[in-house]
């Protein structure tokens, strides 16, 4: 059986500096509720307003929050862990950056 885990991340929207500006805590969660709670905690730490959530699918929700005129997004996404005996995926097109 494969186990579903949940990722939580908060990030600015509409900023030229969006790449590298997202906030997460570098871990996964066993439930959607705990992942959403992490987004709320991150939003609070950064002084953002309440998060308004929209369900995209059963396993993916996006949220929006504001800090003054700035808009922020939040994503909670459920993904399946690979099976214990699953073969490693080939690394097609990946090159070593340091020869």
MOPAC internal coordinates of N, CA, C and O (Angstrom, degrees):
PM7 1SCF
backbone

  N    0.0000 0     0.00 0     0.00 0    0    0    0
  C    1.4554 1     0.00 0     0.00 0    1    0    0
  C    1.5343 1   109.02 1     0.00 0    2    1    0
  O    1.2310 1   120.88 1   -37.94 1    3    2    1
  N    1.3049 1   115.92 1   142.06 1    3    2    1
  C    1.4634 1   121.50 1   179.79 1    5    3    2
  C    1.5318 1   108.94 1   -99.13 1    6    5    3
  O    1.2310 1   120.48 1   -39.19 1    7    6    5
  N    1.3062 1   116.69 1   140.81 1    7    6    5
  C    1.4657 1   122.61 1  -177.84 1    9    7    6
  C    1.5224 1   110.69 1  -100.71 1   10    9    7
  O    1.2310 1   120.75 1   -44.96 1   11   10    9
  N    1.3338 1   116.18 1   135.04 1   11   10    9
  C    1.4691 1   120.77 1   175.91 1   13   11   10
  C    1.5234 1   108.96 1   -88.98 1   14   13   11
  O    1.2310 1   120.69 1   -42.70 1   15   14   13
  N    1.3252 1   116.29 1   137.30 1   15   14   13
  C    1.4605 1   123.11 1   174.51 1   17   15   14
  C    1.5262 1   107.86 1  -125.86 1   18   17   15
  O    1.2310 1   121.04 1   -17.94 1   19   18   17
  N    1.3245 1   115.61 1   162.06 1   19   18   17
  C    1.4625 1   121.71 1  -173.64 1   21   19   18
  C    1.5243 1   111.18 1  -122.94 1   22   21   19
  O    1.2310 1   120.81 1   -43.49 1   23   22   21
  N    1.3220 1   116.06 1   136.51 1   23   22   21
  C    1.4595 1   124.62 1   178.27 1   25   23   22
  C    1.5252 1   108.64 1  -108.63 1   26   25   23
  O    1.2310 1   120.33 1   -38.78 1   27   26   25
  N    1.3258 1   116.97 1   141.22 1   27   26   25
  C    1.4621 1   122.57 1   177.69 1   29   27   26
  C    1.5193 1   109.06 1  -127.10 1   30   29   27
  O    1.2310 1   120.28 1   -47.00 1   31   30   29
  N    1.3380 1   117.07 1   133.00 1   31   30   29
  C    1.4651 1   120.81 1   177.80 1   33   31   30
  C    1.5305 1   109.32 1  -149.32 1   34   33   31
  O    1.2310 1   120.80 1   -33.64 1   35   34   33
  N    1.3366 1   116.08 1   146.36 1   35   34   33
  C    1.4662 1   123.42 1   176.80 1   37   35   34
  C    1.5228 1   106.97 1  -125.39 1   38   37   35
  O    1.2310 1   120.10 1   -39.63 1   39   38   37
  N    1.3455 1   117.42 1   140.37 1   39   38   37
  C    1.4670 1   120.81 1  -173.49 1   41   39   38
  C    1.5275 1   110.29 1  -154.70 1   42   41   39
  O    1.2310 1   120.04 1   -25.10 1   43   42   41
  N    1.3407 1   117.52 1   154.90 1   43   42   41
  C    1.4684 1   120.97 1   176.48 1   45   43   42
  C    1.5265 1   110.46 1   -74.00 1   46   45   43
  O    1.2310 1   121.13 1   -31.83 1   47   46   45
  N    1.3120 1   115.45 1   148.17 1   47   46   45
  C    1.4692 1   121.62 1   176.72 1   49   47   46
  C    1.5284 1   108.00 1  -114.93 1   50   49   47
  O    1.2310 1   120.54 1   -42.75 1   51   50   49
  N    1.3296 1   116.57 1   137.25 1   51   50   49
  C    1.4551 1   120.40 1   176.24 1   53   51   50
  C    1.5091 1   113.97 1    80.02 1   54   53   51
  O    1.2310 1   120.39 1  -161.52 1   55   54   53
  N    1.3111 1   116.87 1    18.48 1   55   54   53
  C    1.4574 1   120.69 1   179.69 1   57   55   54
  C    1.5210 1   109.46 1  -108.95 1   58   57   55
  O    1.2310 1   120.53 1   -40.56 1   59   58   57
  N    1.3062 1   116.60 1   139.44 1   59   58   57
  C    1.4697 1   120.06 1   176.87 1   61   59   58
  C    1.5236 1   110.39 1   -66.81 1   62   61   59
  O    1.2310 1   120.50 1   160.61 1   63   62   61
  N    1.3283 1   116.66 1   -19.39 1   63   62   61
  C    1.4617 1   121.43 1  -178.69 1   65   63   62
  C    1.5228 1   112.28 1   -96.98 1   66   65   63
  O    1.2310 1   119.96 1  -157.03 1   67   66   65
  N    1.3318 1   117.69 1    22.97 1   67   66   65
  C    1.4564 1   120.56 1  -174.12 1   69   67   66
  C    1.5273 1   112.72 1   -61.97 1   70   69   67
  O    1.2310 1   119.64 1   146.17 1   71   70   69
  N    1.3272 1   118.29 1   -33.83 1   71   70   69
  C    1.4601 1   119.70 1  -178.44 1   73   71   70
  C    1.5215 1   109.56 1   -71.93 1   74   73   71
  O    1.2310 1   121.10 1   -56.08 1   75   74   73
  N    1.3044 1   115.50 1   123.92 1   75   74   73
  C    1.4576 1   121.40 1  -178.77 1   77   75   74
  C    1.5143 1   113.61 1    86.38 1   78   77   75
  O    1.2310 1   120.21 1   179.87 1   79   78   77
  N    1.3257 1   117.21 1    -0.13 1   79   78   77
  C    1.4525 1   119.58 1  -176.27 1   81   79   78
  C    1.5249 1   112.90 1  -100.96 1   82   81   79
  O    1.2310 1   119.37 1  -175.81 1   83   82   81
  N    1.3201 1   118.80 1     4.19 1   83   82   81
  C    1.4589 1   120.88 1   179.78 1   85   83   82
  C    1.5140 1   111.41 1   -76.32 1   86   85   83
  O    1.2310 1   121.34 1   -24.58 1   87   86   85
  N    1.3396 1   115.04 1   155.42 1   87   86   85
  C    1.4601 1   120.16 1   178.93 1   89   87   86
  C    1.5174 1   108.99 1  -119.65 1   90   89   87
  O    1.2310 1   120.97 1   -50.82 1   91   90   89
  N    1.3086 1   115.76 1   129.18 1   91   90   89
  C    1.4557 1   121.76 1   169.27 1   93   91   90
  C    1.5194 1   106.78 1  -148.53 1   94   93   91
  O    1.2310 1   120.70 1    -2.75 1   95   94   93
  N    1.3114 1   116.27 1   177.25 1   95   94   93
  C    1.4693 1   119.04 1  -177.41 1   97   95   94
  C    1.5146 1   111.67 1  -112.24 1   98   97   95
  O    1.2310 1   120.49 1  -162.42 1   99   98   97
  N    1.3144 1   116.67 1    17.58 1   99   98   97
  C    1.4557 1   122.62 1   172.20 1  101   99   98
  C    1.5299 1   113.94 1    59.58 1  102  101   99
  O    1.2310 1   120.95 1  -143.10 1  103  102  101
  N    1.3369 1   115.79 1    36.90 1  103  102  101
  C    1.4564 1   118.87 1   172.82 1  105  103  102
  C    1.5304 1   109.95 1  -151.94 1  106  105  103
  O    1.2310 1   121.01 1   -16.66 1  107  106  105
  N    1.3078 1   115.67 1   163.34 1  107  106  105
  C    1.4536 1   122.73 1  -179.79 1  109  107  106
  C    1.5272 1   109.25 1  -103.98 1  110  109  107
  O    1.2310 1   121.25 1   -13.27 1  111  110  109
  N    1.3327 1   115.21 1   166.73 1  111  110  109
  C    1.4689 1   120.90 1  -177.89 1  113  111  110
  C    1.5212 1   109.60 1  -126.82 1  114  113  111
  O    1.2310 1   120.63 1   -25.47 1  115  114  113
  N    1.3349 1   116.39 1   154.53 1  115  114  113
  C    1.4630 1   120.91 1  -179.89 1  117  115  114
  C    1.5162 1   111.97 1   -81.94 1  118  117  115
  O    1.2310 1   119.36 1   160.47 1  119  118  117
  N    1.3555 1   118.83 1   -19.53 1  119  118  117
  C    1.4650 1   120.36 1  -178.99 1  121  119  118
  C    1.5329 1   111.20 1  -133.30 1  122  121  119
  O    1.2310 1   121.46 1   -23.92 1  123  122  121
  N    1.3287 1   114.81 1   156.08 1  123  122  121
  C    1.4647 1   121.33 1   176.43 1  125  123  122
  C    1.5288 1   110.28 1   -62.83 1  126  125  123
  O    1.2310 1   120.55 1   138.03 1  127  126  125
  N    1.3319 1   116.55 1   -41.97 1  127  126  125
  C    1.4661 1   120.10 1  -177.59 1  129  127  126
  C    1.5215 1   112.57 1   -58.29 1  130  129  127
  O    1.2310 1   120.26 1   137.63 1  131  130  129
  N    1.3199 1   117.11 1   -42.37 1  131  130  129
  C    1.4655 1   120.46 1  -179.96 1  133  131  130
  C    1.5263 1   110.26 1   -68.54 1  134  133  131
  O    1.2310 1   120.03 1   142.39 1  135  134  133
  N    1.3430 1   117.55 1   -37.61 1  135  134  133
  C    1.4684 1   120.63 1   177.55 1  137  135  134
  C    1.5271 1   110.47 1   -64.68 1  138  137  135
  O    1.2310 1   120.16 1   137.38 1  139  138  137
  N    1.3386 1   117.31 1   -42.62 1  139  138  137
  C    1.4669 1   120.04 1   177.62 1  141  139  138
  C    1.5304 1   110.41 1   -63.86 1  142  141  139
  O    1.2310 1   120.49 1   141.04 1  143  142  141
  N    1.3286 1   116.66 1   -38.96 1  143  142  141
  C    1.4670 1   120.16 1   177.76 1  145  143  142
  C    1.5243 1   110.50 1   -60.88 1  146  145  143
  O    1.2310 1   120.43 1   141.68 1  147  146  145
  N    1.3461 1   116.78 1   -38.32 1  147  146  145
  C    1.4631 1   119.20 1   177.50 1  149  147  146
  C    1.5319 1   110.52 1   -62.24 1  150  149  147
  O    1.2310 1   119.93 1   138.06 1  151  150  149
  N    1.3280 1   117.74 1   -41.94 1  151  150  149
  C    1.4736 1   120.19 1   177.27 1  153  151  150
  C    1.5260 1   110.54 1   -60.19 1  154  153  151
  O    1.2310 1   120.14 1   137.14 1  155  154  153
  N    1.3272 1   117.34 1   -42.86 1  155  154  153
  C    1.4658 1   120.73 1   178.35 1  157  155  154
  C    1.5225 1   110.46 1   -60.57 1  158  157  155
  O    1.2310 1   120.26 1   136.76 1  159  158  157
  N    1.3320 1   117.11 1   -43.24 1  159  158  157
  C    1.4655 1   121.28 1  -179.80 1  161  159  158
  C    1.5270 1   111.32 1   -64.33 1  162  161  159
  O    1.2310 1   120.37 1   137.11 1  163  162  161
  N    1.3292 1   116.89 1   -42.89 1  163  162  161
  C    1.4689 1   120.85 1   178.40 1  165  163  162
  C    1.5304 1   109.74 1   -63.09 1  166  165  163
  O    1.2310 1   120.65 1   135.68 1  167  166  165
  N    1.3342 1   116.36 1   -44.32 1  167  166  165
  C    1.4657 1   120.49 1   179.28 1  169  167  166
  C    1.5279 1   110.61 1   -59.65 1  170  169  167
  O    1.2310 1   120.60 1   137.39 1  171  170  169
  N    1.3145 1   116.45 1   -42.61 1  171  170  169
  C    1.4676 1   120.57 1   179.23 1  173  171  170
  C    1.5276 1   111.32 1   -64.25 1  174  173  171
  O    1.2310 1   120.53 1   136.91 1  175  174  173
  N    1.3435 1   116.59 1   -43.09 1  175  174  173
  C    1.4672 1   121.10 1   179.28 1  177  175  174
  C    1.5235 1   112.01 1   -59.47 1  178  177  175
  O    1.2310 1   120.37 1   148.06 1  179  178  177
  N    1.3298 1   116.90 1   -31.94 1  179  178  177
  C    1.4664 1   121.14 1  -176.56 1  181  179  178
  C    1.5269 1   112.65 1  -100.76 1  182  181  179
  O    1.2310 1   120.37 1  -169.39 1  183  182  181
  N    1.3188 1   116.89 1    10.61 1  183  182  181
  C    1.4588 1   120.85 1   175.26 1  185  183  182
  C    1.5162 1   114.44 1    70.59 1  186  185  183
  O    1.2310 1   120.24 1  -153.70 1  187  186  185
  N    1.3280 1   117.14 1    26.30 1  187  186  185
  C    1.4655 1   120.26 1   178.47 1  189  187  186
  C    1.5209 1   109.46 1   -84.41 1  190  189  187
  O    1.2310 1   120.87 1   -20.09 1  191  190  189
  N    1.3268 1   115.94 1   159.91 1  191  190  189
  C    1.4608 1   120.05 1   176.31 1  193  191  190
  C    1.5232 1   110.96 1   -77.09 1  194  193  191
  O    1.2310 1   121.27 1     6.76 1  195  194  193
  N    1.3213 1   115.18 1  -173.24 1  195  194  193
  C    1.4631 1   120.81 1   178.56 1  197  195  194
  C    1.5259 1   110.79 1   -58.64 1  198  197  195
  O    1.2310 1   121.05 1   -30.20 1  199  198  197
  N    1.3255 1   115.59 1   149.80 1  199  198  197
  C    1.4665 1   121.47 1   176.90 1  201  199  198
  C    1.5175 1   108.62 1   -93.94 1  202  201  199
  O    1.2310 1   120.65 1   -51.64 1  203  202  201
  N    1.3229 1   116.37 1   128.36 1  203  202  201
  C    1.4643 1   122.95 1   175.13 1  205  203  202
  C    1.5271 1   107.58 1  -101.26 1  206  205  203
  O    1.2310 1   119.93 1   -65.19 1  207  206  205
  N    1.3427 1   117.74 1   114.81 1  207  206  205
  C    1.4622 1   122.74 1  -172.74 1  209  207  206
  C    1.5218 1   112.80 1   -93.47 1  210  209  207
  O    1.2310 1   120.96 1   -33.69 1  211  210  209
  N    1.3421 1   115.78 1   146.31 1  211  210  209
  C    1.4633 1   124.21 1   171.88 1  213  211  210
  C    1.5206 1   107.35 1  -131.44 1  214  213  211
  O    1.2310 1   120.58 1   -52.82 1  215  214  213
  N    1.3416 1   116.49 1   127.18 1  215  214  213
  C    1.4644 1   120.29 1   177.60 1  217  215  214
  C    1.5317 1   108.80 1   -82.08 1  218  217  215
  O    1.2310 1   120.57 1   -57.78 1  219  218  217
  N    1.3251 1   116.52 1   122.22 1  219  218  217
  C    1.4648 1   121.82 1   176.65 1  221  219  218
  C    1.5257 1   109.18 1   -85.92 1  222  221  219
  O    1.2310 1   120.91 1   131.45 1  223  222  221
  N    1.3139 1   115.87 1   -48.55 1  223  222  221
  C    1.4655 1   123.31 1   174.24 1  225  223  222
  C    1.5262 1   107.01 1  -140.75 1  226  225  223
  O    1.2310 1   120.97 1     2.78 1  227  226  225
  N    1.3070 1   115.76 1  -177.22 1  227  226  225
  C    1.4638 1   121.39 1   177.31 1  229  227  226
  C    1.5293 1   111.50 1   -61.84 1  230  229  227
  O    1.2310 1   120.78 1   154.12 1  231  230  229
  N    1.3342 1   116.11 1   -25.88 1  231  230  229
  C    1.4660 1   120.82 1  -174.25 1  233  231  230
  C    1.5281 1   113.52 1  -118.09 1  234  233  231
  O    1.2310 1   119.91 1  -162.42 1  235  234  233
  N    1.3399 1   117.78 1    17.58 1  235  234  233
  C    1.4584 1   120.41 1  -177.08 1  237  235  234
  C    1.5189 1   109.55 1  -152.53 1  238  237  235
  O    1.2310 1   120.27 1   -57.64 1  239  238  237
  N    1.3281 1   117.09 1   122.36 1  239  238  237
  C    1.4616 1   122.75 1   175.65 1  241  239  238
  C    1.5197 1   109.52 1  -129.05 1  242  241  239
  O    1.2310 1   121.57 1   -35.01 1  243  242  241
  N    1.3275 1   114.61 1   144.99 1  243  242  241
  C    1.4659 1   119.49 1   173.86 1  245  243  242
  C    1.5210 1   107.94 1  -121.04 1  246  245  243
  O    1.2310 1   121.56 1   -29.14 1  247  246  245
  N    1.3179 1   114.61 1   150.86 1  247  246  245
  C    1.4510 1   119.91 1   179.04 1  249  247  246
  C    1.5121 1   110.54 1  -133.60 1  250  249  247
  O    1.2310 1   121.54 1   -16.33 1  251  250  249
  N    1.3232 1   114.66 1   163.67 1  251  250  249
  C    1.4534 1   120.75 1   178.22 1  253  251  250
  C    1.5177 1   108.50 1  -132.13 1  254  253  251
  O    1.2310 1   121.12 1   -37.74 1  255  254  253
  N    1.3365 1   115.47 1   142.26 1  255  254  253
  C    1.4601 1   121.77 1   177.49 1  257  255  254
  C    1.5204 1   108.07 1  -143.40 1  258  257  255
  O    1.2310 1   120.77 1   -19.50 1  259  258  257
  N    1.3035 1   116.13 1   160.50 1  259  258  257
  C    1.4737 1   120.96 1  -179.74 1  261  259  258
  C    1.5242 1   110.96 1  -125.26 1  262  261  259
  O    1.2310 1   122.48 1   -27.19 1  263  262  261
  N    1.3304 1   112.85 1   152.81 1  263  262  261
  C    1.4636 1   121.69 1   169.27 1  265  263  262
  C    1.5122 1   104.25 1  -137.20 1  266  265  263
  O    1.2310 1   120.54 1   -82.59 1  267  266  265
  N    1.3188 1   116.58 1    97.41 1  267  266  265
  C    1.4634 1   120.28 1  -172.02 1  269  267  266
  C    1.5165 1   109.16 1    64.83 1  270  269  267
  O    1.2310 1   120.63 1    54.88 1  271  270  269
  N    1.3372 1   116.39 1  -125.12 1  271  270  269
  C    1.4641 1   121.26 1   178.68 1  273  271  270
  C    1.5220 1   113.01 1   -89.29 1  274  273  271
  O    1.2310 1   120.26 1   174.53 1  275  274  273
  N    1.3341 1   117.10 1    -5.47 1  275  274  273
  C    1.4640 1   120.57 1  -177.28 1  277  275  274
  C    1.5267 1   110.34 1   -84.70 1  278  277  275
  O    1.2310 1   121.01 1   -41.16 1  279  278  277
  N    1.3342 1   115.68 1   138.84 1  279  278  277
  C    1.4575 1   122.03 1   179.90 1  281  279  278
  C    1.5235 1   109.72 1  -107.03 1  282  281  279
  O    1.2310 1   120.58 1   -42.91 1  283  282  281
  N    1.3224 1   116.49 1   137.09 1  283  282  281
  C    1.4621 1   122.88 1   179.73 1  285  283  282
  C    1.5225 1   109.42 1  -124.97 1  286  285  283
  O    1.2310 1   121.46 1   -30.92 1  287  286  285
  N    1.3233 1   114.80 1   149.08 1  287  286  285
  C    1.4555 1   121.03 1   176.23 1  289  287  286
  C    1.5124 1   110.03 1  -111.36 1  290  289  287
  O    1.2310 1   121.62 1   -23.50 1  291  290  289
  N    1.3195 1   114.50 1   156.50 1  291  290  289
  C    1.4691 1   121.10 1   174.39 1  293  291  290
  C    1.5272 1   106.21 1  -134.76 1  294  293  291
  O    1.2310 1   120.37 1   -38.20 1  295  294  293
  N    1.3113 1   116.90 1   141.80 1  295  294  293
  C    1.4580 1   121.69 1   178.10 1  297  295  294
  C    1.5153 1   109.15 1  -131.07 1  298  297  295
  O    1.2310 1   121.49 1   -46.89 1  299  298  297
  N    1.3186 1   114.75 1   133.11 1  299  298  297
  C    1.4588 1   122.18 1   171.03 1  301  299  298
  C    1.5144 1   105.21 1  -122.67 1  302  301  299
  O    1.2310 1   120.77 1   -57.53 1  303  302  301
  N    1.3297 1   116.13 1   122.47 1  303  302  301
  C    1.4701 1   121.35 1  -173.67 1  305  303  302
  C    1.5144 1   109.85 1  -133.36 1  306  305  303
  O    1.2310 1   120.61 1   -50.33 1  307  306  305
  N    1.3146 1   116.44 1   129.67 1  307  306  305
  C    1.4572 1   121.76 1   176.94 1  309  307  306
  C    1.5151 1   110.07 1   -97.63 1  310  309  307
  O    1.2310 1   120.28 1   -51.58 1  311  310  309
  N    1.3091 1   117.07 1   128.42 1  311  310  309
  C    1.4676 1   122.20 1   179.13 1  313  311  310
  C    1.5266 1   108.94 1  -130.99 1  314  313  311
  O    1.2310 1   120.92 1   -24.77 1  315  314  313
  N    1.3194 1   115.85 1   155.23 1  315  314  313
  C    1.4537 1   120.71 1   179.37 1  317  315  314
  C    1.5216 1   110.52 1   -90.21 1  318  317  315
  O    1.2310 1   121.01 1   -45.03 1  319  318  317
  N    1.3062 1   115.68 1   134.97 1  319  318  317
  C    1.4574 1   120.22 1   172.37 1  321  319  318
  C    1.5259 1   108.01 1   -72.00 1  322  321  319
  O    1.2310 1   119.60 1   -30.32 1  323  322  321
  N    1.3178 1   118.36 1   149.68 1  323  322  321
  C    1.4657 1   119.68 1   177.37 1  325  323  322
  C    1.5274 1   110.17 1   -66.22 1  326  325  323
  O    1.2310 1   121.14 1   -29.14 1  327  326  325
  N    1.3115 1   115.43 1   150.86 1  327  326  325
  C    1.4596 1   119.78 1   175.71 1  329  327  326
  C    1.5241 1   108.91 1   -62.83 1  330  329  327
  O    1.2310 1   120.85 1   -27.96 1  331  330  329
  N    1.3224 1   115.98 1   152.04 1  331  330  329
  C    1.4628 1   121.01 1  -177.06 1  333  331  330
  C    1.5203 1   112.61 1   -57.80 1  334  333  331
  O    1.2310 1   120.17 1   148.25 1  335  334  333
  N    1.3141 1   117.29 1   -31.75 1  335  334  333
  C    1.4618 1   120.37 1  -177.59 1  337  335  334
  C    1.5303 1   112.89 1  -104.05 1  338  337  335
  O    1.2310 1   120.15 1  -164.85 1  339  338  337
  N    1.3353 1   117.31 1    15.15 1  339  338  337
  C    1.4688 1   120.63 1  -179.01 1  341  339  338
  C    1.5255 1   110.10 1   -69.88 1  342  341  339
  O    1.2310 1   120.41 1   -41.72 1  343  342  341
  N    1.3436 1   116.82 1   138.28 1  343  342  341
  C    1.4665 1   119.40 1   177.22 1  345  343  342
  C    1.5293 1   109.97 1   -68.78 1  346  345  343
  O    1.2310 1   120.40 1   -26.99 1  347  346  345
  N    1.2960 1   116.84 1   153.01 1  347  346  345
  C    1.4592 1   121.03 1   176.09 1  349  347  346
  C    1.5185 1   109.37 1   -68.10 1  350  349  347
  O    1.2310 1   120.77 1   -38.99 1  351  350  349
  N    1.3215 1   116.14 1   141.01 1  351  350  349
  C    1.4604 1   120.72 1   178.14 1  353  351  350
  C    1.5195 1   109.30 1   -72.80 1  354  353  351
  O    1.2310 1   120.05 1   -39.40 1  355  354  353
  N    1.3340 1   117.50 1   140.60 1  355  354  353
  C    1.4667 1   118.61 1   176.64 1  357  355  354
  C    1.5173 1   110.99 1   -66.06 1  358  357  355
  O    1.2310 1   120.08 1   -33.23 1  359  358  357
  N    1.2972 1   117.45 1   146.77 1  359  358  357
  C    1.4598 1   121.76 1  -179.40 1  361  359  358
  C    1.5219 1   108.94 1   -95.22 1  362  361  359
  O    1.2310 1   121.14 1  -106.18 1  363  362  361
  N    1.3049 1   115.43 1    73.82 1  363  362  361
  C    1.4530 1   122.26 1  -178.50 1  365  363  362
  C    1.5165 1   109.73 1   -73.90 1  366  365  363
  O    1.2310 1   120.90 1   -50.69 1  367  366  365
  N    1.3048 1   115.89 1   129.31 1  367  366  365
  C    1.4589 1   120.88 1   175.59 1  369  367  366
  C    1.5225 1   114.64 1    76.44 1  370  369  367
  O    1.2310 1   119.41 1  -174.40 1  371  370  369
  N    1.3060 1   118.73 1     5.60 1  371  370  369
  C    1.4619 1   121.15 1   179.42 1  373  371  370
  C    1.5120 1   108.80 1   -92.82 1  374  373  371
  O    1.2310 1   120.90 1   -52.93 1  375  374  373
  N    1.3178 1   115.89 1   127.07 1  375  374  373
  C    1.4601 1   119.81 1   178.72 1  377  375  374
  C    1.5084 1   109.82 1  -117.05 1  378  377  375
  O    1.2310 1   121.10 1   -31.87 1  379  378  377
  N    1.2863 1   115.50 1   148.13 1  379  378  377
  C    1.4587 1   120.53 1   176.60 1  381  379  378
  C    1.5278 1   108.36 1   -72.94 1  382  381  379
  O    1.2310 1   120.99 1   -54.86 1  383  382  381
  N    1.3279 1   115.71 1   125.14 1  383  382  381
  C    1.4664 1   119.93 1  -177.85 1  385  383  382
  C    1.5228 1   112.05 1   -72.83 1  386  385  383
  O    1.2310 1   120.19 1   161.62 1  387  386  385
  N    1.3245 1   117.25 1   -18.38 1  387  386  385
  C    1.4599 1   121.40 1  -178.93 1  389  387  386
  C    1.5224 1   109.39 1  -119.05 1  390  389  387
  O    1.2310 1   120.03 1   -81.73 1  391  390  389
  N    1.3377 1   117.55 1    98.27 1  391  390  389
  C    1.4679 1   119.98 1  -177.47 1  393  391  390
  C    1.5200 1   113.48 1   -62.96 1  394  393  391
  O    1.2310 1   120.10 1   180.00 1  395  394  393

